[in-house]
């Protein structure tokens, strides 16, 4: 799926006839990167929720961690 | 599906747009499913619940992140004169965060270790075996 997405983004403005492809290992590492993104988001939001003594992660918790998360990635 | 505001374009171009939009939507949905499973697994590990809008938001964010990642990684490969994206390109995209870079590096190292066929290692071991005694 990531390869299709990469190809899609490539065909937008590129002058090349063939879309860019990706190495299988590169795809796996990209998947790991994205998995880390999602995991980190949940973990950081969970810390905020726990600090408030709430058991459920709410949008306000996500809001609070978002700026630093986006800077870190 | 509604015809997008593409004026003046020929029929073939319009059709391409529609399929590309549909493709993006399909990818977005499949992507969201994966993110939901990752988020739920993580929340379960932490013993907490996640509100649905939170997961949906993370999924959309991750999708946008992926689009940017794909663009960056393609630029890096093109800059290096390659037509195919490499593991090094992906690791380079995380250059702003040292911790993240080291995590990705160790992950890629693990992948390389798991691979059964490594020609370079073979060459090294054959060289060791072939220690010719100089006469």
N, CA and C atoms of all chains as a GROMACS GRO file, in nm:
protein
  624
    1UNK      N    1   0.085  -0.121   0.000
    1UNK     CA    2   0.000   0.000   0.000
    1UNK      C    3   0.088   0.124   0.000
    2UNK      N    4   0.196   0.119   0.078
    2UNK     CA    5   0.285   0.233   0.085
    2UNK      C    6   0.349   0.258  -0.050
    3UNK      N    7   0.377   0.150  -0.125
    3UNK     CA    8   0.440   0.167  -0.256
    3UNK      C    9   0.343   0.237  -0.349
    4UNK      N   10   0.213   0.200  -0.343
    4UNK     CA   11   0.115   0.266  -0.428
    4UNK      C   12   0.108   0.414  -0.394
    5UNK      N   13   0.111   0.441  -0.264
    5UNK     CA   14   0.104   0.580  -0.221
    5UNK      C   15   0.226   0.656  -0.270
    6UNK      N   16   0.343   0.592  -0.258
    6UNK     CA   17   0.464   0.659  -0.304
    6UNK      C   18   0.453   0.687  -0.452
    7UNK      N   19   0.404   0.589  -0.527
    7UNK     CA   20   0.392   0.608  -0.672
    7UNK      C   21   0.296   0.721  -0.700
    8UNK      N   22   0.184   0.726  -0.624
    8UNK     CA   23   0.085   0.830  -0.647
    8UNK      C   24   0.144   0.967  -0.628
    9UNK      N   25   0.215   0.985  -0.515
    9UNK     CA   26   0.271   1.116  -0.486
    9UNK      C   27   0.370   1.154  -0.595
   10UNK      N   28   0.440   1.051  -0.645
   10UNK     CA   29   0.541   1.078  -0.745
   10UNK      C   30   0.483   1.128  -0.875
   11UNK      N   31   0.373   1.066  -0.917
   11UNK     CA   32   0.322   1.102  -1.050
   11UNK      C   33   0.260   1.241  -1.054
   12UNK      N   34   0.243   1.301  -0.938
   12UNK     CA   35   0.180   1.434  -0.937
   12UNK      C   36   0.257   1.536  -1.017
   13UNK      N   37   0.379   1.564  -0.973
   13UNK     CA   38   0.451   1.675  -1.036
   13UNK      C   39   0.578   1.629  -1.108
   14UNK      N   40   0.608   1.498  -1.108
   14UNK     CA   41   0.737   1.455  -1.164
   14UNK      C   42   0.732   1.457  -1.315
   15UNK      N   43   0.851   1.480  -1.372
   15UNK     CA   44   0.859   1.484  -1.517
   15UNK      C   45   0.895   1.347  -1.570
   16UNK      N   46   0.927   1.251  -1.477
   16UNK     CA   47   0.970   1.120  -1.521
   16UNK      C   48   0.852   1.043  -1.577
   17UNK      N   49   0.882   0.949  -1.668
   17UNK     CA   50   0.775   0.869  -1.725
   17UNK      C   51   0.735   0.760  -1.627
   18UNK      N   52   0.835   0.704  -1.553
   18UNK     CA   53   0.804   0.598  -1.459
   18UNK      C   54   0.792   0.653  -1.317
   19UNK      N   55   0.692   0.606  -1.242
   19UNK     CA   56   0.683   0.652  -1.104
   19UNK      C   57   0.795   0.588  -1.020
   20UNK      N   58   0.830   0.655  -0.911
   20UNK     CA   59   0.937   0.606  -0.825
   20UNK      C   60   0.892   0.481  -0.751
   21UNK      N   61   0.978   0.383  -0.741
   21UNK     CA   62   0.945   0.261  -0.667
   21UNK      C   63   1.023   0.262  -0.536
   22UNK      N   64   0.995   0.164  -0.453
   22UNK     CA   65   1.064   0.154  -0.325
   22UNK      C   66   1.110   0.011  -0.302
   23UNK      N   67   1.224   0.003  -0.237
   23UNK     CA   68   1.285  -0.120  -0.192
   23UNK      C   69   1.195  -0.187  -0.088
   24UNK      N   70   1.181  -0.321  -0.090
   24UNK     CA   71   1.098  -0.386   0.012
   24UNK      C   72   1.142  -0.355   0.155
   25UNK      N   73   1.274  -0.354   0.179
   25UNK     CA   74   1.323  -0.321   0.314
   25UNK      C   75   1.287  -0.178   0.350
   26UNK      N   76   1.296  -0.089   0.252
   26UNK     CA   77   1.261   0.051   0.277
   26UNK      C   78   1.115   0.061   0.318
   27UNK      N   79   1.028  -0.019   0.253
   27UNK     CA   80   0.887  -0.019   0.288
   27UNK      C   81   0.867  -0.065   0.431
   28UNK      N   82   0.941  -0.171   0.469
   28UNK     CA   83   0.924  -0.222   0.606
   28UNK      C   84   0.969  -0.119   0.708
   29UNK      N   85   1.079  -0.052   0.680
   29UNK     CA   86   1.127   0.050   0.774
   29UNK      C   87   1.028   0.167   0.780
   30UNK      N   88   0.968   0.201   0.665
   30UNK     CA   89   0.866   0.307   0.666
   30UNK      C   90   0.747   0.266   0.750
   31UNK      N   91   0.708   0.139   0.739
   31UNK     CA   92   0.597   0.090   0.820
   31UNK      C   93   0.631   0.102   0.968
   32UNK      N   94   0.756   0.069   1.002
   32UNK     CA   95   0.796   0.081   1.142
   32UNK      C   96   0.789   0.226   1.187
   33UNK      N   97   0.833   0.316   1.100
   33UNK     CA   98   0.827   0.459   1.132
   33UNK      C   99   0.684   0.503   1.160
   34UNK      N  100   0.591   0.460   1.075
   34UNK     CA  101   0.451   0.498   1.095
   34UNK      C  102   0.394   0.434   1.220
   35UNK      N  103   0.433   0.309   1.244
   35UNK     CA  104   0.385   0.241   1.365
   35UNK      C  105   0.433   0.316   1.488
   36UNK      N  106   0.559   0.362   1.485
   36UNK     CA  107   0.613   0.440   1.596
   36UNK      C  108   0.534   0.570   1.614
   37UNK      N  109   0.495   0.632   1.502
   37UNK     CA  110   0.418   0.755   1.509
   37UNK      C  111   0.288   0.732   1.585
   38UNK      N  112   0.213   0.630   1.543
   38UNK     CA  113   0.084   0.601   1.607
   38UNK      C  114   0.105   0.563   1.753
   39UNK      N  115   0.204   0.476   1.778
   39UNK     CA  116   0.230   0.431   1.914
   39UNK      C  117   0.267   0.547   2.005
   40UNK      N  118   0.356   0.633   1.955
   40UNK     CA  119   0.400   0.748   2.034
   40UNK      C  120   0.283   0.839   2.065
   41UNK      N  121   0.195   0.861   1.966
   41UNK     CA  122   0.079   0.948   1.988
   41UNK      C  123  -0.008   0.893   2.100
   42UNK      N  124  -0.036   0.762   2.094
   42UNK     CA  125  -0.120   0.701   2.197
   42UNK      C  126  -0.052   0.708   2.333
   43UNK      N  127   0.077   0.674   2.337
   43UNK     CA  128   0.146   0.671   2.466
   43UNK      C  129   0.151   0.809   2.530
   44UNK      N  130   0.184   0.910   2.450
   44UNK     CA  131   0.191   1.045   2.508
   44UNK      C  132   0.054   1.092   2.556
   45UNK      N  133  -0.050   1.068   2.475
   45UNK     CA  134  -0.185   1.108   2.516
   45UNK      C  135  -0.227   1.033   2.641
   46UNK      N  136  -0.185   0.905   2.652
   46UNK     CA  137  -0.219   0.825   2.770
   46UNK      C  138  -0.159   0.885   2.896
   47UNK      N  139  -0.034   0.936   2.884
   47UNK     CA  140   0.030   0.997   3.000
   47UNK      C  141  -0.051   1.115   3.049
   48UNK      N  142  -0.099   1.199   2.954
   48UNK     CA  143  -0.180   1.315   2.993
   48UNK      C  144  -0.308   1.268   3.060
   49UNK      N  145  -0.372   1.168   3.001
   49UNK     CA  146  -0.500   1.120   3.057
   49UNK      C  147  -0.480   1.064   3.197
   50UNK      N  148  -0.371   0.988   3.213
   50UNK     CA  149  -0.343   0.929   3.344
   50UNK      C  150  -0.318   1.036   3.449
   51UNK      N  151  -0.247   1.143   3.407
   51UNK     CA  152  -0.218   1.252   3.500
   51UNK      C  153  -0.347   1.316   3.550
   52UNK      N  154  -0.451   1.313   3.463
   52UNK     CA  155  -0.580   1.369   3.504
   52UNK      C  156  -0.663   1.267   3.580
   53UNK      N  157  -0.613   1.147   3.590
   53UNK     CA  158  -0.686   1.043   3.663
   53UNK      C  159  -0.801   0.983   3.584
   54UNK      N  160  -0.798   1.001   3.451
   54UNK     CA  161  -0.905   0.948   3.366
   54UNK      C  162  -0.854   0.822   3.295
   55UNK      N  163  -0.943   0.727   3.277
   55UNK     CA  164  -0.905   0.600   3.218
   55UNK      C  165  -0.918   0.597   3.065
   56UNK      N  166  -0.976   0.701   3.009
   56UNK     CA  167  -1.004   0.700   2.865
   56UNK      C  168  -0.934   0.818   2.798
   57UNK      N  169  -0.869   0.791   2.685
   57UNK     CA  170  -0.800   0.897   2.612
   57UNK      C  171  -0.901   0.977   2.532
   58UNK      N  172  -0.908   1.105   2.564
   58UNK     CA  173  -1.005   1.194   2.497
   58UNK      C  174  -0.935   1.289   2.401
   59UNK      N  175  -1.011   1.353   2.310
   59UNK     CA  176  -0.949   1.445   2.214
   59UNK      C  177  -0.867   1.557   2.280
   60UNK      N  178  -0.908   1.603   2.397
   60UNK     CA  179  -0.832   1.710   2.462
   60UNK      C  180  -0.691   1.664   2.498
   61UNK      N  181  -0.679   1.534   2.535
   61UNK     CA  182  -0.546   1.480   2.566
   61UNK      C  183  -0.460   1.479   2.441
   62UNK      N  184  -0.520   1.436   2.331
   62UNK     CA  185  -0.447   1.432   2.205
   62UNK      C  186  -0.403   1.572   2.164
   63UNK      N  187  -0.493   1.670   2.182
   63UNK     CA  188  -0.460   1.808   2.149
   63UNK      C  189  -0.334   1.853   2.217
   64UNK      N  190  -0.322   1.816   2.347
   64UNK     CA  191  -0.210   1.867   2.424
   64UNK      C  192  -0.076   1.815   2.378
   65UNK      N  193  -0.075   1.690   2.329
   65UNK     CA  194   0.055   1.633   2.292
   65UNK      C  195   0.090   1.656   2.145
   66UNK      N  196  -0.008   1.702   2.069
   66UNK     CA  197   0.010   1.712   1.923
   66UNK      C  198   0.126   1.800   1.877
   67UNK      N  199   0.140   1.925   1.930
   67UNK     CA  200   0.249   2.009   1.878
   67UNK      C  201   0.386   1.943   1.892
   68UNK      N  202   0.418   1.892   2.011
   68UNK     CA  203   0.549   1.832   2.031
   68UNK      C  204   0.565   1.706   1.946
   69UNK      N  205   0.455   1.630   1.932
   69UNK     CA  206   0.462   1.508   1.852
   69UNK      C  207   0.499   1.540   1.707
   70UNK      N  208   0.432   1.642   1.652
   70UNK     CA  209   0.458   1.677   1.514
   70UNK      C  210   0.598   1.734   1.495
   71UNK      N  211   0.649   1.802   1.599
   71UNK     CA  212   0.786   1.852   1.591
   71UNK      C  213   0.887   1.738   1.599
   72UNK      N  214   0.854   1.638   1.680
   72UNK     CA  215   0.947   1.526   1.698
   72UNK      C  216   0.953   1.435   1.576
   73UNK      N  217   0.847   1.435   1.497
   73UNK     CA  218   0.848   1.347   1.380
   73UNK      C  219   0.871   1.427   1.252
   74UNK      N  220  -2.028   0.924  -0.814
   74UNK     CA  221  -1.943   1.025  -0.749
   74UNK      C  222  -1.962   1.157  -0.820
   75UNK      N  223  -1.956   1.265  -0.747
   75UNK     CA  224  -1.977   1.396  -0.807
   75UNK      C  225  -1.860   1.436  -0.895
   76UNK      N  226  -1.887   1.504  -1.002
   76UNK     CA  227  -1.779   1.550  -1.089
   76UNK      C  228  -1.705   1.664  -1.019
   77UNK      N  229  -1.575   1.650  -1.005
   77UNK     CA  230  -1.496   1.752  -0.937
   77UNK      C  231  -1.494   1.881  -1.018
   78UNK      N  232  -1.446   1.989  -0.958
   78UNK     CA  233  -1.446   2.119  -1.026
   78UNK      C  234  -1.335   2.129  -1.128
   79UNK      N  235  -1.316   2.028  -1.208
   79UNK     CA  236  -1.209   2.032  -1.308
   79UNK      C  237  -1.269   2.080  -1.438
   80UNK      N  238  -1.242   2.204  -1.471
   80UNK     CA  239  -1.302   2.257  -1.593
   80UNK      C  240  -1.207   2.250  -1.711
   81UNK      N  241  -1.260   2.229  -1.828
   81UNK     CA  242  -1.179   2.238  -1.948
   81UNK      C  243  -1.096   2.114  -1.977
   82UNK      N  244  -1.075   2.025  -1.878
   82UNK     CA  245  -0.991   1.908  -1.904
   82UNK      C  246  -1.067   1.808  -1.989
   83UNK      N  247  -0.990   1.732  -2.066
   83UNK     CA  248  -1.052   1.632  -2.153
   83UNK      C  249  -1.113   1.520  -2.072
   84UNK      N  250  -1.187   1.433  -2.138
   84UNK     CA  251  -1.255   1.325  -2.067
   84UNK      C  252  -1.157   1.230  -2.001
   85UNK      N  253  -1.047   1.195  -2.069
   85UNK     CA  254  -0.952   1.099  -2.014
   85UNK      C  255  -0.889   1.156  -1.887
   86UNK      N  256  -0.859   1.286  -1.887
   86UNK     CA  257  -0.797   1.348  -1.769
   86UNK      C  258  -0.894   1.343  -1.651
   87UNK      N  259  -1.021   1.372  -1.680
   87UNK     CA  260  -1.121   1.371  -1.574
   87UNK      C  261  -1.135   1.232  -1.514
   88UNK      N  262  -1.135   1.132  -1.603
   88UNK     CA  263  -1.147   0.996  -1.555
   88UNK      C  264  -1.030   0.959  -1.465
   89UNK      N  265  -0.912   1.003  -1.506
   89UNK     CA  266  -0.793   0.973  -1.427
   89UNK      C  267  -0.808   1.035  -1.288
   90UNK      N  268  -0.857   1.159  -1.282
   90UNK     CA  269  -0.874   1.228  -1.155
   90UNK      C  270  -0.966   1.147  -1.065
   91UNK      N  271  -1.077   1.103  -1.125
   91UNK     CA  272  -1.174   1.032  -1.043
   91UNK      C  273  -1.112   0.905  -0.986
   92UNK      N  274  -1.041   0.830  -1.068
   92UNK     CA  275  -0.982   0.706  -1.017
   92UNK      C  276  -0.875   0.736  -0.914
   93UNK      N  277  -0.802   0.847  -0.932
   93UNK     CA  278  -0.699   0.878  -0.835
   93UNK      C  279  -0.761   0.916  -0.701
   94UNK      N  280  -0.870   0.993  -0.706
   94UNK     CA  281  -0.941   1.027  -0.582
   94UNK      C  282  -0.993   0.902  -0.514
   95UNK      N  283  -1.054   0.816  -0.598
   95UNK     CA  284  -1.109   0.692  -0.542
   95UNK      C  285  -0.997   0.609  -0.481
   96UNK      N  286  -0.882   0.606  -0.554
   96UNK     CA  287  -0.770   0.528  -0.502
   96UNK      C  288  -0.723   0.583  -0.368
   97UNK      N  289  -0.712   0.716  -0.361
   97UNK     CA  290  -0.670   0.777  -0.235
   97UNK      C  291  -0.768   0.745  -0.124
   98UNK      N  292  -0.898   0.750  -0.156
   98UNK     CA  293  -0.998   0.720  -0.053
   98UNK      C  294  -0.987   0.577  -0.005
   99UNK      N  295  -0.964   0.486  -0.102
   99UNK     CA  296  -0.950   0.345  -0.066
   99UNK      C  297  -0.829   0.324   0.024
  100UNK      N  298  -0.717   0.388  -0.016
  100UNK     CA  299  -0.596   0.377   0.064
  100UNK      C  300  -0.617   0.433   0.202
  101UNK      N  301  -0.689   0.550   0.208
  101UNK     CA  302  -0.713   0.612   0.337
  101UNK      C  303  -0.793   0.520   0.428
  102UNK      N  304  -0.895   0.453   0.370
  102UNK     CA  305  -0.976   0.362   0.451
  102UNK      C  306  -0.895   0.244   0.502
  103UNK      N  307  -0.817   0.182   0.411
  103UNK     CA  308  -0.736   0.068   0.453
  103UNK      C  309  -0.634   0.110   0.558
  104UNK      N  310  -0.576   0.228   0.536
  104UNK     CA  311  -0.479   0.282   0.629
  104UNK      C  312  -0.542   0.300   0.766
  105UNK      N  313  -0.663   0.356   0.766
  105UNK     CA  314  -0.732   0.380   0.893
  105UNK      C  315  -0.751   0.249   0.969
  106UNK      N  316  -0.785   0.142   0.898
  106UNK     CA  317  -0.804   0.013   0.965
  106UNK      C  318  -0.676  -0.032   1.035
  107UNK      N  319  -0.562  -0.018   0.967
  107UNK     CA  320  -0.436  -0.056   1.028
  107UNK      C  321  -0.408   0.029   1.151
  108UNK      N  322  -0.430   0.160   1.138
  108UNK     CA  323  -0.404   0.250   1.251
  108UNK      C  324  -0.493   0.214   1.368
  109UNK      N  325  -0.619   0.182   1.340
  109UNK     CA  326  -0.711   0.144   1.448
  109UNK      C  327  -0.657   0.023   1.522
  110UNK      N  328  -0.607  -0.076   1.449
  110UNK     CA  329  -0.559  -0.196   1.517
  110UNK      C  330  -0.434  -0.165   1.598
  111UNK      N  331  -0.344  -0.082   1.544
  111UNK     CA  332  -0.223  -0.046   1.619
  111UNK      C  333  -0.261   0.031   1.745
  112UNK      N  334  -0.350   0.130   1.730
  112UNK     CA  335  -0.388   0.213   1.844
  112UNK      C  336  -0.458   0.130   1.951
  113UNK      N  337  -0.548   0.041   1.909
  113UNK     CA  338  -0.618  -0.042   2.007
  113UNK      C  339  -0.522  -0.134   2.081
  114UNK      N  340  -0.427  -0.192   2.008
  114UNK     CA  341  -0.329  -0.280   2.072
  114UNK      C  342  -0.247  -0.203   2.174
  115UNK      N  343  -0.206  -0.083   2.136
  115UNK     CA  344  -0.124  -0.002   2.226
  115UNK      C  345  -0.202   0.040   2.350
  116UNK      N  346  -0.326   0.082   2.329
  116UNK     CA  347  -0.410   0.124   2.442
  116UNK      C  348  -0.433   0.007   2.537
  117UNK      N  349  -0.455  -0.111   2.479
  117UNK     CA  350  -0.476  -0.230   2.560
  117UNK      C  351  -0.353  -0.259   2.645
  118UNK      N  352  -0.234  -0.241   2.580
  118UNK     CA  353  -0.108  -0.264   2.652
  118UNK      C  354  -0.095  -0.169   2.770
  119UNK      N  355  -0.144  -0.045   2.752
  119UNK     CA  356  -0.134   0.054   2.858
  119UNK      C  357  -0.249   0.043   2.957
  120UNK      N  358  -0.346  -0.042   2.924
  120UNK     CA  359  -0.461  -0.060   3.013
  120UNK      C  360  -0.555   0.059   3.011
  121UNK      N  361  -0.561   0.128   2.896
  121UNK     CA  362  -0.651   0.243   2.886
  121UNK      C  363  -0.742   0.229   2.766
  122UNK      N  364  -0.849   0.310   2.769
  122UNK     CA  365  -0.940   0.310   2.654
  122UNK      C  366  -0.912   0.433   2.568
  123UNK      N  367  -0.948   0.422   2.441
  123UNK     CA  368  -0.931   0.537   2.352
  123UNK      C  369  -1.065   0.577   2.293
  124UNK      N  370  -1.092   0.707   2.294
  124UNK     CA  371  -1.214   0.755   2.232
  124UNK      C  372  -1.200   0.745   2.081
  125UNK      N  373  -1.311   0.714   2.012
  125UNK     CA  374  -1.304   0.692   1.868
  125UNK      C  375  -1.255   0.812   1.788
  126UNK      N  376  -1.303   0.934   1.819
  126UNK     CA  377  -1.252   1.048   1.741
  126UNK      C  378  -1.101   1.063   1.752
  127UNK      N  379  -1.044   1.020   1.865
  127UNK     CA  380  -0.898   1.030   1.882
  127UNK      C  381  -0.828   0.941   1.780
  128UNK      N  382  -0.875   0.817   1.768
  128UNK     CA  383  -0.813   0.723   1.674
  128UNK      C  384  -0.831   0.772   1.530
  129UNK      N  385  -0.950   0.822   1.500
  129UNK     CA  386  -0.974   0.873   1.364
  129UNK      C  387  -0.880   0.989   1.333
  130UNK      N  388  -0.861   1.076   1.433
  130UNK     CA  389  -0.771   1.191   1.415
  130UNK      C  390  -0.629   1.144   1.392
  131UNK      N  391  -0.583   1.048   1.474
  131UNK     CA  392  -0.447   0.996   1.458
  131UNK      C  393  -0.432   0.932   1.321
  132UNK      N  394  -0.535   0.862   1.276
  132UNK     CA  395  -0.529   0.796   1.146
  132UNK      C  396  -0.513   0.899   1.034
  133UNK      N  397  -0.591   1.007   1.041
  133UNK     CA  398  -0.580   1.110   0.937
  133UNK      C  399  -0.444   1.178   0.940
  134UNK      N  400  -0.396   1.204   1.063
  134UNK     CA  401  -0.265   1.265   1.077
  134UNK      C  402  -0.156   1.175   1.019
  135UNK      N  403  -0.163   1.046   1.054
  135UNK     CA  404  -0.063   0.951   1.006
  135UNK      C  405  -0.068   0.941   0.853
  136UNK      N  406  -0.187   0.951   0.796
  136UNK     CA  407  -0.199   0.946   0.651
  136UNK      C  408  -0.129   1.066   0.588
  137UNK      N  409  -0.152   1.184   0.645
  137UNK     CA  410  -0.086   1.304   0.593
  137UNK      C  411   0.065   1.292   0.610
  138UNK      N  412   0.105   1.238   0.726
  138UNK     CA  413   0.247   1.218   0.751
  138UNK      C  414   0.307   1.126   0.647
  139UNK      N  415   0.232   1.022   0.612
  139UNK     CA  416   0.280   0.927   0.512
  139UNK      C  417   0.296   0.994   0.376
  140UNK      N  418   0.200   1.081   0.340
  140UNK     CA  419   0.210   1.150   0.213
  140UNK      C  420   0.336   1.236   0.209
  141UNK      N  421   0.362   1.307   0.320
  141UNK     CA  422   0.483   1.390   0.325
  141UNK      C  423   0.608   1.304   0.323
  142UNK      N  424   0.602   1.193   0.396
  142UNK     CA  425   0.716   1.101   0.400
  142UNK      C  426   0.747   1.049   0.260
  143UNK      N  427   0.644   1.010   0.187
  143UNK     CA  428   0.664   0.957   0.052
  143UNK      C  429   0.730   1.062  -0.037
  144UNK      N  430   0.684   1.187  -0.023
  144UNK     CA  431   0.740   1.294  -0.104
  144UNK      C  432   0.887   1.316  -0.068
  145UNK      N  433   0.917   1.324   0.062
  145UNK     CA  434   1.054   1.346   0.107
  145UNK      C  435   1.146   1.236   0.056
  146UNK      N  436   1.102   1.115   0.075
  146UNK     CA  437   1.183   0.998   0.045
  146UNK      C  438   1.208   0.988  -0.106
  147UNK      N  439   1.110   1.028  -0.184
  147UNK     CA  440   1.127   1.028  -0.328
  147UNK      C  441   1.230   1.134  -0.369
  148UNK      N  442   1.224   1.250  -0.303
  148UNK     CA  443   1.320   1.356  -0.332
  148UNK      C  444   1.462   1.311  -0.298
  149UNK      N  445   1.478   1.242  -0.185
  149UNK     CA  446   1.610   1.196  -0.146
  149UNK      C  447   1.667   1.099  -0.248
  150UNK      N  448   1.582   1.005  -0.291
  150UNK     CA  449   1.627   0.906  -0.388
  150UNK      C  450   1.664   0.973  -0.519
  151UNK      N  451   1.581   1.068  -0.561
  151UNK     CA  452   1.609   1.140  -0.685
  151UNK      C  453   1.737   1.218  -0.672
  152UNK      N  454   1.757   1.280  -0.555
  152UNK     CA  455   1.879   1.357  -0.530
  152UNK      C  456   2.003   1.270  -0.540
  153UNK      N  457   1.990   1.145  -0.496
  153UNK     CA  458   2.102   1.052  -0.503
  153UNK      C  459   2.116   0.989  -0.641
  154UNK      N  460   2.031   1.031  -0.734
  154UNK     CA  461   2.040   0.979  -0.869
  154UNK      C  462   1.979   0.842  -0.887
  155UNK      N  463   1.891   0.803  -0.795
  155UNK     CA  464   1.828   0.672  -0.801
  155UNK      C  465   1.682   0.685  -0.840
  156UNK      N  466   1.627   0.575  -0.895
  156UNK     CA  467   1.484   0.574  -0.928
  156UNK      C  468   1.407   0.495  -0.824
  157UNK      N  469   1.478   0.435  -0.730
  157UNK     CA  470   1.411   0.351  -0.632
  157UNK      C  471   1.452   0.396  -0.493
  158UNK      N  472   1.353   0.400  -0.404
  158UNK     CA  473   1.379   0.446  -0.268
  158UNK      C  474   1.447   0.336  -0.186
  159UNK      N  475   1.543   0.379  -0.105
  159UNK     CA  476   1.632   0.294  -0.030
  159UNK      C  477   1.599   0.300   0.119
  160UNK      N  478   1.655   0.207   0.198
  160UNK     CA  479   1.637   0.214   0.343
  160UNK      C  480   1.703   0.341   0.398
  161UNK      N  481   1.819   0.376   0.339
  161UNK     CA  482   1.890   0.496   0.386
  161UNK      C  483   1.806   0.621   0.367
  162UNK      N  484   1.726   0.624   0.259
  162UNK     CA  485   1.641   0.740   0.237
  162UNK      C  486   1.538   0.755   0.348
  163UNK      N  487   1.481   0.642   0.389
  163UNK     CA  488   1.379   0.646   0.493
  163UNK      C  489   1.442   0.691   0.625
  164UNK      N  490   1.559   0.634   0.655
  164UNK     CA  491   1.626   0.672   0.781
  164UNK      C  492   1.661   0.820   0.778
  165UNK      N  493   1.702   0.869   0.661
  165UNK     CA  494   1.737   1.010   0.650
  165UNK      C  495   1.617   1.100   0.678
  166UNK      N  496   1.498   1.053   0.641
  166UNK     CA  497   1.378   1.137   0.661
  166UNK      C  498   1.352   1.164   0.808
  167UNK      N  499   1.411   1.083   0.896
  167UNK     CA  500   1.390   1.103   1.040
  167UNK      C  501   1.505   1.180   1.103
  168UNK      N  502   1.585   1.250   1.020
  168UNK     CA  503   1.708   1.311   1.069
  168UNK      C  504   1.687   1.414   1.180
  169UNK      N  505   1.567   1.470   1.188
  169UNK     CA  506   1.546   1.576   1.288
  169UNK      C  507   1.543   1.523   1.430
  170UNK      N  508   1.522   1.391   1.444
  170UNK     CA  509   1.511   1.333   1.577
  170UNK      C  510   1.615   1.222   1.590
  171UNK      N  511   1.715   1.245   1.678
  171UNK     CA  512   1.824   1.147   1.691
  171UNK      C  513   1.775   1.013   1.742
  172UNK      N  514   1.687   1.018   1.842
  172UNK     CA  515   1.637   0.894   1.902
  172UNK      C  516   1.564   0.810   1.798
  173UNK      N  517   1.480   0.879   1.720
  173UNK     CA  518   1.405   0.810   1.615
  173UNK      C  519   1.499   0.749   1.512
  174UNK      N  520   1.603   0.825   1.474
  174UNK     CA  521   1.700   0.775   1.377
  174UNK      C  522   1.766   0.648   1.428
  175UNK      N  523   1.804   0.648   1.555
  175UNK     CA  524   1.872   0.528   1.608
  175UNK      C  525   1.775   0.411   1.614
  176UNK      N  526   1.648   0.437   1.645
  176UNK     CA  527   1.548   0.329   1.648
  176UNK      C  528   1.534   0.267   1.510
  177UNK      N  529   1.523   0.353   1.408
  177UNK     CA  530   1.506   0.302   1.273
  177UNK      C  531   1.631   0.227   1.227
  178UNK      N  532   1.748   0.280   1.266
  178UNK     CA  533   1.873   0.214   1.226
  178UNK      C  534   1.881   0.074   1.284
  179UNK      N  535   1.849   0.061   1.414
  179UNK     CA  536   1.856  -0.072   1.476
  179UNK      C  537   1.751  -0.164   1.414
  180UNK      N  538   1.634  -0.109   1.378
  180UNK     CA  539   1.530  -0.190   1.315
  180UNK      C  540   1.579  -0.241   1.180
  181UNK      N  541   1.642  -0.154   1.101
  181UNK     CA  542   1.690  -0.196   0.970
  181UNK      C  543   1.803  -0.296   0.985
  182UNK      N  544   1.883  -0.280   1.089
  182UNK     CA  545   1.991  -0.375   1.116
  182UNK      C  546   1.933  -0.513   1.147
  183UNK      N  547   1.826  -0.515   1.228
  183UNK     CA  548   1.759  -0.641   1.259
  183UNK      C  549   1.709  -0.709   1.133
  184UNK      N  550   1.651  -0.629   1.043
  184UNK     CA  551   1.599  -0.684   0.918
  184UNK      C  552   1.711  -0.748   0.837
  185UNK      N  553   1.826  -0.678   0.834
  185UNK     CA  554   1.938  -0.728   0.756
  185UNK      C  555   1.993  -0.857   0.817
  186UNK      N  556   1.990  -0.864   0.951
  186UNK     CA  557   2.039  -0.985   1.018
  186UNK      C  558   1.949  -1.103   0.991
  187UNK      N  559   1.817  -1.074   0.976
  187UNK     CA  560   1.723  -1.185   0.956
  187UNK      C  561   1.733  -1.242   0.816
  188UNK      N  562   1.786  -1.161   0.722
  188UNK     CA  563   1.792  -1.207   0.584
  188UNK      C  564   1.886  -1.324   0.568
  189UNK      N  565   1.844  -1.433   0.504
  189UNK     CA  566   1.931  -1.550   0.491
  189UNK      C  567   2.040  -1.531   0.388
  190UNK      N  568   2.008  -1.458   0.280
  190UNK     CA  569   2.108  -1.445   0.174
  190UNK      C  570   2.180  -1.312   0.185
  191UNK      N  571   2.311  -1.321   0.229
  191UNK     CA  572   2.393  -1.201   0.233
  191UNK      C  573   2.522  -1.231   0.159
  192UNK      N  574   2.532  -1.183   0.037
  192UNK     CA  575   2.647  -1.217  -0.046
  192UNK      C  576   2.777  -1.162   0.011
  193UNK      N  577   2.768  -1.041   0.068
  193UNK     CA  578   2.891  -0.980   0.121
  193UNK      C  579   2.952  -1.066   0.229
  194UNK      N  580   2.865  -1.116   0.319
  194UNK     CA  581   2.918  -1.197   0.430
  194UNK      C  582   2.982  -1.323   0.375
  195UNK      N  583   2.923  -1.377   0.267
  195UNK     CA  584   2.977  -1.499   0.208
  195UNK      C  585   3.117  -1.475   0.156
  196UNK      N  586   3.132  -1.362   0.087
  196UNK     CA  587   3.263  -1.331   0.030
  196UNK      C  588   3.367  -1.325   0.140
  197UNK      N  589   3.330  -1.260   0.251
  197UNK     CA  590   3.424  -1.246   0.362
  197UNK      C  591   3.464  -1.383   0.415
  198UNK      N  592   3.366  -1.471   0.435
  198UNK     CA  593   3.398  -1.602   0.494
  198UNK      C  594   3.481  -1.684   0.396
  199UNK      N  595   3.457  -1.673   0.266
  199UNK     CA  596   3.534  -1.749   0.168
  199UNK      C  597   3.677  -1.699   0.166
  200UNK      N  598   3.694  -1.568   0.185
  200UNK     CA  599   3.829  -1.513   0.190
  200UNK      C  600   3.905  -1.571   0.309
  201UNK      N  601   3.835  -1.583   0.421
  201UNK     CA  602   3.899  -1.636   0.542
  201UNK      C  603   3.945  -1.780   0.516
  202UNK      N  604   3.857  -1.858   0.452
  202UNK     CA  605   3.888  -2.000   0.430
  202UNK      C  606   4.006  -2.017   0.335
  203UNK      N  607   4.016  -1.923   0.241
  203UNK     CA  608   4.116  -1.938   0.137
  203UNK      C  609   4.251  -1.877   0.173
  204UNK      N  610   4.293  -1.888   0.293
  204UNK     CA  611   4.420  -1.825   0.330
  204UNK      C  612   4.534  -1.898   0.260
  205UNK      N  613   4.577  -1.843   0.147
  205UNK     CA  614   4.682  -1.910   0.070
  205UNK      C  615   4.817  -1.883   0.135
  206UNK      N  616   4.891  -1.986   0.150
  206UNK     CA  617   5.022  -1.971   0.213
  206UNK      C  618   5.121  -1.919   0.109
  207UNK      N  619   5.180  -1.805   0.133
  207UNK     CA  620   5.274  -1.751   0.035
  207UNK      C  621   5.401  -1.835   0.030
  208UNK      N  622   5.436  -1.870  -0.087
  208UNK     CA  623   5.553  -1.957  -0.100
  208UNK      C  624   5.679  -1.875  -0.126
   0.00000   0.00000   0.00000
